[in-house]
Each structure stands twice: as C-alpha cells, then as structure tokens.
Amino acid sequence: MATRHGGLVVAVARQPAGDLSRRYRRSAAKAHSQSLAIQTACAAQRSGGRIHDQVFGDVVIDTFVQLIFALPLMVMVMNFGVTLMLRFGVKSTFLTKNHALQPRVSVLLPCFNEGEHVFRTIESILASDYPMAKVEVIAVDDCSADDTYEWIARAASRWSNVRAFRNPVNSGKHQTLSHALSHSSGEILMCIDSDCLFDKRAIAELTACFVDETIGAVGGRVGISNARENVLTQCQTVVYYYSFQIMKMLQNWTRNVICISGCLFAVRREHFEAIEEQVKHRNWFGVGVRDGEDRYMTHLLLLKGLKTYINIDAQCWTAAPNNFRQLFMQQLRWRRSGLRDLLWTLRTFDANLKVLHPLTVVNLLIPGALQVLWPAMCIYGLASGWLVEHLLQDMQLYFGVWVVVGLLYNVYVRWHNPEQKVSALTIGALGMWFIADSFLITLVALCTFDVGEWGTRGSSSKKA
C-alpha cells in the first residue's frame, strides 16, 4: 500500500494479524521459560544452601566428637611435656627436706579381710630405717570375715609398739581410722592400707617433708608388687607409675596435690583432728559414704589453706587386682570418689577459687567433667552411627599411643625401677580398657553414689 507524505510517496507494508499473534505468543513463551529457569535456579540455590548448612553442621559435630575422644590423649602428652620441664628444669618442684626431723609417728592401720598379709605389712613398717622408739602401730580390724584379727593380735604379742583393736560392727575405713586415732599419740599420723609393703626409707622420707609448717599432708609413691603377673597387672603398673611420676609433678609444683593415696598418707595430728568429724559424718543425701576418704581428706586440708605434697622417694608396694571383677570394683570405687569430689568442688566453687592455685581448680574440674562427658559422647556416637564408623580407627589410635607409652616407660624404669618393667605390647590394651572404663564405669558410678564398700575385699561378719 502507498501513501503520500509531504509530496513523497511512502510504501507501507501491511502485516497480517496472524503474524503479530504468533510473535506475541513466542515472546510470552520465552519470558515464561526464563522465569521458570530463574525460579529453578533460586530453588536450587536455597536447596544448596540448606545442604551446605547441614554438611557444615555435621562436620562441626563430627569434629567436636573426635576432639572429645582424642582429648585424654592430648592432655596426657601435654602433661608429659610439662612434667619433663618441671622435673629437670624447675628446682622448686621438689620440697626441701630435713631428715634430722624425727617426730613421733603413729601408723594407723585399718584392716579388713586381709588375712596373713596384714602381718607382713606390719613387719615391713617395723623394718624401717627410723627410730622404733618413736613409732607405734595402731591396727584396727573392721569385723573381718577371715582371720585378720588373729594376725594383728599375733603382731601385737610379738612387738611391744603394736596394738590391736577391733570395731564392734563393720564401719568402713574412715570410721576405722577414727577409732585408731583415739588410741594414738604421735605428732605425725601415717594412714596406710593393710595390703601394702613399705620401703625402709618410707617413714623417714615422709617426716622429712614436715620441716615446712605450711605442709598439712605428705604422700608417697605407690608401686605394684605383682607387676608381671598378667596383662591386667602390667597395665596397672604403667598407670600407677605415670600417675605418681608424671601427673603429680605439676601438682607438686603448686603444692596442691589433690589426692594423696590412702596407701601412704602422712598428716599432722592437729590437722587430722580438725577434719575428723567432717570425714566421719560425710554422706550423700543422708546416706553415709565409706569410700574415697583419702581424696576427701586431701581436699579438706587444701581448703584450709594448707599445702600437700608427694615425696616420690617415699615408696610402698601394693598388689594390683589380677582379674576383671576386682579391677572393676576398684575402679568403680575410685570413680565414685572422683565424681563426688567434682560435684563437691562445684558446690564449694567460690571457696576453691579463693584458696587454691588456679591450676588446681582446673585440675579438680576438667578430669571429672571429661569423665561425665565421655559416656554422653559414646551414647551420641552409638545413636548416630558415628562410633561404629570410627571405632576401629579410635581403637588403633589408642593402641598405638599406649604402645609408644609402654616403650618410653620401659626406657625410664630400666634405670630407676627395673622390677617395674613390663611388655610394651600389652600396654596397648590400656587403650582398649580406657574406652570401656570411661563409658561403663562412669555410668555405674553415677547410679551408685549411695554404695560404699571396702571394694575388693568381700563382705563383713558384722554389719552396722
């Protein structure tokens, strides 16, 4: 079609209406497809974000669980390094002793179902390189079901500085110590276990540390007398050695040892008498507590502002449990004691923070907290499948680390205590035991706080 415009003829093409409709539909379809593509991309981005967040969360949880499982090994390695520095580079770690100091010593010997061995215990005490005129042994039987009382009575008839007594009813170690205290006269009270044998220098080494008036209690080093009997006793030999030679060194440096072993516990008489009533009447929601008196006594002394110390030159030996039942009962008793102490520390946190060294407060809280956290992590690991997936890897890790520990241990004891040498490969079993111990024993301990027995020595003939 032509039209005239300003004298010009312009040709205008007329397009059919159908062509315009098709072009519109194509444009609309293209716009719709682009909109769908944008919506799909946005949905994918949102989905990808959710997946990323989920994966990130899983990684965080997985890393946290692995950290909890590896933390005990990390703490052990760090503790080992710090101890080497303290032992060989910091003289103040060790207390200045005065062996000319020879106060009168009362050895308090609570006995329960020990039989003939208690006689050998008394014999080893009286063979000490210490003036026997200044030593008395007060042995008290807690209604044993065997012939323990006959053996301490035989010792009393043989040595004039040994006296034998018997509780009217079975009362527990802490009450038996209190009974022995009432018959004693020494300036220094030496609380011991009836299954131990003592080095000749043990009494002299303990009393030499009391030259410092701020020292409230001193402990010694405990070794295993049946170190090579089987795999269990070999593993415990390393644990005992590590505990006294490594772990206690940092506590020695602060003069805040948090638990002096009841095997060899020396305390000034006036301080023992000051805490005696608290120890005797200790209870858990009204139920009397019989175990863990050594840890409780040590903590009470620390809260009074006194110092505590381990003299590794004072040594005794005890027989380690040689079967799983005895080991389980012993560890259960110790775990109850440790967890009670954790809860008591939290309850008296302000007093601990004011009196104790900051490192001591950390040492009171962290091990117990880990013991509670471990079972929780194990339950989570089982429920989520994480533990099953990583169990073999973790077992290999613990086995390998403890084999290395066993090798290093043997190198050290070769020059210091060759009788304590063990097979390094069997020490790898410690890693396996640690996993079971931390899970099962802690759970049982948390459910049996109201149980208090002598532990591995059976039952009594007369119960209160």
C-alpha positions in Angstrom: 0.0 0.0 0.0 1.3 3.6 -0.9 0.6 6.8 1.0 1.5 10.4 0.2 3.5 12.3 2.8 4.9 15.8 2.1 4.9 15.2 -1.6 6.6 11.8 -1.2 5.0 8.6 -1.8 5.9 6.1 1.0 5.2 2.4 0.7 3.9 0.8 3.9 3.8 -3.0 4.2 0.7 -4.3 5.8 1.4 -7.4 8.1 -1.3 -10.0 8.6 -2.9 -10.1 12.1 -1.9 -13.8 12.4 1.8 -13.0 12.2 1.6 -10.5 15.1 -0.2 -13.0 17.3 2.4 -15.7 16.7 5.2 -13.3 17.6 3.5 -12.3 20.8 3.0 -15.9 21.8 6.7 -16.7 21.1 7.7 -13.8 23.3 5.4 -14.8 26.1 6.6 -18.4 26.0 10.3 -17.2 26.0 9.6 -14.9 29.0 7.8 -17.8 30.8 10.7 -20.2 30.3 13.1 -17.6 31.5 11.0 -17.1 34.6 10.9 -20.8 35.2 14.7 -21.0 34.8 15.2 -18.2 37.3 12.8 -19.9 39.8 14.6 -23.2 39.4 17.9 -21.6 39.9 16.7 -19.8 43.1 15.2 -23.1 44.4 18.5 -24.9 43.7 20.4 -22.2 45.5 18.2 -22.4 48.5 18.4 -26.2 48.5 22.1 -26.0 48.1 22.3 -23.6 51.0 20.4 -26.0 53.2 22.6 -28.9 52.1 25.7 -26.8 52.8 24.4 -25.8 56.2 23.6 -29.4 57.0 27.0 -30.6 55.8 28.7 -27.9 57.8 26.8 -28.8 60.9 27.7 -32.4 60.5 31.3 -31.5 60.1 31.3 -29.4 63.3 29.6 -32.1 65.3 31.9 -34.8 63.9 35.0 -32.6 64.7 33.7 -31.9 68.3 33.1 -35.6 69.0 36.6 -36.5 67.6 38.1 -33.8 69.8 36.4 -35.2 72.9 37.6 -38.7 72.1 41.2 -37.5 71.5 41.3 -35.0 74.3 42.5 -37.5 77.0 45.5 -38.5 74.8 46.2 -34.8 74.1 46.1 -34.0 77.8 48.4 -36.9 78.6 51.0 -35.8 76.0 50.9 -32.2 77.2 51.2 -33.3 80.9 54.2 -35.4 80.0 55.9 -32.5 78.3 55.2 -30.1 81.2 56.4 -32.7 83.7 59.7 -33.2 82.0 60.2 -29.4 82.1 59.3 -29.3 85.8 61.4 -32.3 86.8 64.6 -31.3 85.1 64.3 -27.6 84.8 62.4 -26.2 87.8 64.0 -26.9 91.2 61.0 -25.5 93.2 59.0 -28.6 92.1 60.7 -30.5 94.9 60.4 -29.7 98.5 63.5 -29.1 100.7 63.7 -31.9 103.2 65.2 -32.2 106.6 66.0 -35.8 107.6 67.1 -34.7 111.0 63.5 -34.1 111.8 62.2 -37.2 113.6 58.8 -36.6 115.3 56.9 -39.4 116.9 54.8 -41.3 114.3 51.6 -43.2 114.8 50.9 -45.6 112.0 47.1 -46.0 111.7 46.3 -49.4 110.1 42.7 -50.1 109.3 42.3 -53.8 108.3 39.5 -55.8 106.6 39.7 -59.3 105.2 43.4 -59.1 104.7 44.4 -62.3 106.5 48.1 -63.1 106.9 49.2 -60.3 104.6 48.5 -57.7 107.3 51.2 -59.3 109.4 53.7 -58.8 106.6 52.6 -55.2 106.3 53.3 -54.6 110.0 56.6 -56.4 109.7 57.7 -54.1 106.8 56.8 -51.0 108.8 58.8 -52.1 111.8 61.8 -52.8 109.5 62.0 -49.1 108.6 65.2 -47.0 109.0 63.6 -44.9 111.6 63.9 -44.9 115.4 61.5 -47.6 116.5 61.1 -45.9 119.9 59.3 -43.1 118.0 57.0 -45.4 116.1 53.7 -47.1 117.1 51.3 -49.1 115.0 47.6 -49.0 115.8 45.9 -51.8 114.0 42.1 -51.9 114.0 40.1 -54.8 112.4 36.8 -53.8 110.9 35.0 -57.1 111.7 36.7 -59.1 109.0 35.1 -62.4 108.0 38.5 -64.2 108.0 41.4 -64.4 110.5 42.7 -60.9 110.1 42.2 -60.0 113.8 44.2 -63.1 114.8 47.1 -61.9 112.7 47.2 -58.4 114.1 46.9 -59.8 117.6 49.9 -62.1 116.9 51.8 -59.0 115.7 50.8 -57.1 118.9 52.1 -60.0 121.0 55.4 -60.1 119.1 56.2 -56.3 119.1 55.6 -54.0 122.0 54.9 -51.0 119.9 52.0 -52.7 118.0 48.4 -52.6 119.4 45.4 -54.5 118.1 41.8 -53.4 118.3 38.5 -54.5 116.7 35.4 -52.4 115.8 32.2 -53.6 117.4 30.4 -53.5 114.0 31.7 -53.1 110.4 32.0 -49.3 110.0 34.2 -48.6 106.9 37.7 -47.3 106.6 37.1 -43.7 107.6 35.5 -44.8 110.9 38.2 -47.3 111.5 40.8 -44.6 111.1 39.0 -42.5 113.6 39.0 -45.5 116.0 42.8 -45.9 115.5 43.3 -42.1 116.1 41.7 -42.3 119.5 44.4 -44.8 120.6 47.3 -42.9 119.1 49.8 -40.4 120.5 52.1 -39.4 117.6 52.7 -35.9 116.2 52.5 -37.3 112.7 49.8 -39.7 111.7 50.6 -42.1 108.9 47.5 -43.6 107.4 48.2 -46.7 105.3 46.5 -49.6 103.6 46.7 -53.1 105.1 47.8 -54.8 101.8 50.9 -52.7 101.3 54.6 -53.4 101.9 56.8 -50.4 102.7 60.3 -49.3 101.7 62.7 -48.9 104.6 63.1 -45.2 104.0 59.3 -44.5 103.7 58.7 -43.1 107.2 61.9 -41.0 107.2 61.2 -39.6 103.8 57.6 -38.6 104.8 58.5 -37.0 108.1 61.4 -35.1 106.5 58.9 -33.0 104.5 57.2 -31.6 107.5 60.0 -29.1 108.1 57.7 -26.6 106.3 55.0 -25.6 108.7 52.5 -24.9 105.9 52.6 -28.5 104.8 49.5 -30.2 106.0 49.9 -33.7 104.5 52.5 -35.6 102.5 52.1 -38.7 100.4 54.4 -41.3 98.9 54.8 -43.2 95.6 52.8 -46.4 95.2 54.3 -49.3 93.1 52.8 -52.6 92.0 54.2 -55.7 93.8 52.8 -58.2 91.2 53.7 -56.2 88.1 54.4 -59.2 85.8 51.6 -61.5 86.9 49.4 -60.9 83.9 48.3 -58.3 81.3 46.0 -56.5 83.8 48.7 -56.0 86.4 51.2 -54.9 83.8 48.8 -52.2 82.5 48.1 -51.0 86.1 51.9 -50.8 86.7 52.2 -48.2 84.0 49.1 -46.3 85.2 50.5 -46.1 88.7 53.9 -45.1 87.6 52.5 -42.4 85.2 50.2 -41.1 88.0 52.9 -40.6 90.6 55.9 -39.8 88.4 54.2 -37.6 85.8 50.7 -36.4 86.8 51.7 -35.5 90.4 54.7 -33.3 89.4 52.6 -30.4 88.3 50.5 -30.6 91.5 53.8 -30.8 93.5 54.9 -27.6 91.8 51.8 -25.8 93.1 52.0 -27.7 96.5 48.3 -28.6 95.8 48.2 -32.3 95.3 44.5 -33.0 95.0 44.6 -36.6 96.1 47.2 -38.3 98.4 46.8 -42.0 98.1 45.4 -43.8 101.2 48.2 -46.3 100.8 50.7 -43.8 102.2 49.2 -40.7 103.7 51.1 -38.7 106.4 49.3 -35.8 108.1 50.0 -33.6 111.1 47.9 -34.7 114.1 46.2 -31.3 114.7 45.1 -31.1 111.1 43.6 -34.6 111.1 41.7 -33.9 114.3 40.4 -30.6 112.8 38.7 -32.5 109.9 37.9 -35.8 111.6 34.3 -35.0 112.3 33.7 -34.0 108.7 35.2 -37.2 107.4 33.3 -39.3 109.9 29.9 -37.8 109.0 30.3 -37.5 105.3 27.2 -38.5 103.4 25.4 -38.4 100.1 21.9 -37.1 100.6 21.7 -38.7 104.0 23.4 -42.0 103.1 26.8 -42.5 104.7 29.8 -42.6 102.4 32.6 -45.0 103.2 34.9 -44.8 100.2 37.2 -42.1 98.9 38.3 -40.8 102.3 41.8 -40.1 101.1 40.6 -37.7 98.3 38.1 -36.0 100.6 40.7 -35.6 103.4 43.2 -34.1 101.0 40.6 -31.6 99.6 39.6 -30.6 103.1 43.2 -29.8 104.0 43.6 -27.7 100.8 40.5 -25.7 101.6 42.0 -24.8 105.0 44.9 -23.2 103.1 47.4 -26.0 103.8 49.9 -27.4 101.3 50.0 -31.0 100.2 52.9 -32.8 98.6 54.0 -36.2 97.1 57.6 -37.3 98.0 58.4 -39.9 95.3 61.4 -41.1 97.5 58.9 -42.5 100.0 57.6 -45.7 98.4 55.4 -48.6 99.2 54.0 -51.5 97.1 50.5 -52.9 96.7 49.1 -55.9 94.9 47.1 -54.8 91.8 43.8 -56.6 91.0 44.6 -59.5 88.8 41.1 -60.2 87.4 38.5 -58.1 85.8 36.0 -58.3 88.6 38.4 -57.0 91.2 39.7 -54.3 88.8 36.1 -53.2 88.0 35.2 -52.9 91.7 38.4 -50.9 92.5 37.9 -48.6 89.6 34.2 -48.1 90.4 35.1 -47.1 94.0 37.7 -44.6 92.7 35.3 -43.2 90.1 32.6 -42.6 92.6 35.1 -40.8 94.8 36.2 -38.6 91.9 32.7 -37.7 90.7 31.6 -36.9 94.2 34.6 -34.6 94.6 33.7 -32.9 91.3 30.2 -32.2 92.5 31.5 -31.0 95.8 34.0 -28.7 94.0 31.2 -27.2 92.1 29.2 -26.8 95.2 32.1 -25.0 97.0 33.5 -23.3 93.9 33.9 -19.9 95.5 36.0 -21.3 98.4 38.1 -23.3 96.0 38.7 -20.3 93.8 39.7 -18.1 96.7 42.1 -20.6 98.4 43.6 -22.9 95.7 46.0 -22.3 92.9 44.1 -21.6 89.6 45.8 -24.7 88.0 44.5 -26.8 90.9 40.9 -25.6 90.4 41.2 -26.6 86.7 42.7 -30.0 87.7 39.7 -30.5 90.1 37.1 -29.8 87.3 38.4 -30.9 83.9 39.1 -34.7 84.6 35.7 -35.2 86.3 33.9 -33.2 83.6 35.6 -35.3 80.9 34.5 -38.5 82.7 30.9 -37.3 82.6 31.2 -36.1 79.0 32.6 -39.3 77.7 29.6 -41.5 78.3 27.4 -38.8 76.7 29.6 -38.8 73.6 29.6 -42.6 73.5 25.7 -42.6 73.6 25.6 -40.0 70.9 28.1 -41.9 68.8 26.1 -45.1 69.1 22.8 -43.4 68.3 24.2 -41.5 65.3 26.4 -44.4 64.0 29.5 -42.3 64.3 31.1 -44.6 66.9 30.5 -47.7 64.8 32.1 -45.9 61.8 35.1 -44.7 63.7 35.5 -47.4 66.4 38.3 -49.3 64.6 40.2 -46.1 63.9 39.9 -45.0 67.5 41.0 -48.4 68.9 44.0 -48.3 66.6 44.9 -44.8 67.8 44.7 -45.7 71.5 46.5 -49.0 71.0 49.4 -47.2 69.1 49.7 -44.4 71.6 49.8 -46.7 74.6 52.4 -49.0 72.9 54.6 -45.9 72.5 53.9 -45.0 76.1 55.0 -48.5 77.1 58.2 -48.3 75.2 59.1 -44.9 76.8 58.1 -46.3 80.2 60.4 -49.2 79.9 63.3 -47.0 78.9 62.8 -44.9 82.0 62.3 -47.7 84.6 65.3 -49.6 83.2 67.5 -47.2 85.3 65.1 -46.3 88.1 62.8 -49.3 88.9 63.8 -52.3 86.8 61.4 -54.5 88.7 58.5 -52.5 87.3 59.4 -53.2 83.6 56.5 -54.7 81.6 55.8 -55.8 78.0 55.2 -52.7 75.8 52.7 -54.5 73.5 50.4 -55.5 76.4 50.2 -51.8 77.3 48.3 -51.3 74.1 45.4 -53.0 75.9 45.2 -49.9 78.1 43.7 -48.0 75.2 41.0 -50.6 74.8 40.3 -50.6 78.6 40.2 -46.8 78.6 37.3 -46.7 76.2 35.3 -49.3 78.2 36.3 -47.9 81.5 35.3 -44.3 80.7 31.9 -45.4 79.4 30.7 -48.3 81.6 32.3 -47.5 85.0 31.3 -43.8 84.9 27.6 -44.7 84.2 27.6 -47.3 87.0 29.3 -44.9 89.4 26.7 -42.1 88.7 23.9 -44.6 89.6 25.6 -46.0 92.8 26.7 -42.9 94.8 24.9 -44.3 97.8 27.0 -47.5 97.8 30.2 -47.6 99.9 32.2 -50.8 100.5 35.8 -51.7 101.1 35.8 -52.5 97.4 37.7 -55.7 96.6 37.8 -57.5 100.0 34.4 -59.1 100.2 31.9 -58.7 103.0 31.9 -58.3 106.7 31.0 -60.7 109.5 29.2 -57.9 111.4 27.4 -55.0 109.7 26.0 -51.9 111.3 
